[in-house]
Amino acid sequence: MTQSTIMLPDAGFSSRTDGGYESSGLTRGPWHPDHQHAGPPIALVCRAIEQEASSLGLEHIGRLTANLLRPVPIAPLKVTVEVEYGGRNAAHLRAELIAGEKTVARFTALAQREQPIGLPAQIVDHPTLAIGPEQCPRQFPPFHDPTNLGYFHLMEARVASGLFFKGPCFAWFRFLKPLVDRETPSAYQRVAVAADCGNGISAALGFKTHVFVNSDLTINLLRRPRGEWIGLDARTYLGPDGGGLAESALYDLDGLIGRATQSLFVRAKEQG
């Protein structure tokens, strides 16, 4: 069975009658066949945070932080959101992602009111990238199996510079399927599902020899993203004692939109 003939689910998640979500194989990550890539569930929680913030009249998600407590299973999930503080111009929110009876991730977010302020051109002239996605080849990571459902059936990646898992890399991402059934992903969901890839696309160590898992993700955005493509200009930095940091400048086709950081847990795999 080839990638062109494999039966693909309609979305990363489908809504359940109990208010939760059923996870599909499109969310599968690289580390374990029963575990999700962190990007789709982070985007799912971002969706719930957006909805709660919108009810307060706050439409911009200026920051989203995910603390990844456990692997997220490809299983039914529940999302809860609470407002810790809601003001006229900003609100702090928290959320949990629950699988079964366990909380697998906790989140905090800052939502802000959008209001044009007429900045001088030199202030908003943030850097852009010369090479857009249409001029870049589509690329898959070395572990990608086209016959096994996973993240790269949900998302398309195009590389503008560098190579996957070969150090610094710039890659563009966009959805191939909806995040949630019968919905168009929001701009913030597009960022959330892609930003968790910074660690992988800029990996400094081999996938077969080392584990380099991120335990968190923080996204800071200076404005609302535009369009379907999200770009990551990613770098990985490693310490000598098993720690590391992946840092990504985030782009849309109009220029810089923010940054994402990930704290890394790094270990050599047992050989044998």
Secondary structure by P-SEA (a helix, b strand, c coil): ccccccccccccbbbccccbbbbccccccccccccccaaaaaaaaaaaaaaaaaaaccccccbbbbbccccccccbbbbbbbbccccccbbbbbbbbbccccccccccbbbbbbbbcccccccccccccccccccbbbbbccccccccccccccbbbbbcccccccccbbbbbbbcccccccccccaaaaaaaccccccccccccccccbbbbbcbbbbbbcccccccbbbbbbbbbbcccccbbbbbbcccccccccbbbbbbbbbbcccc
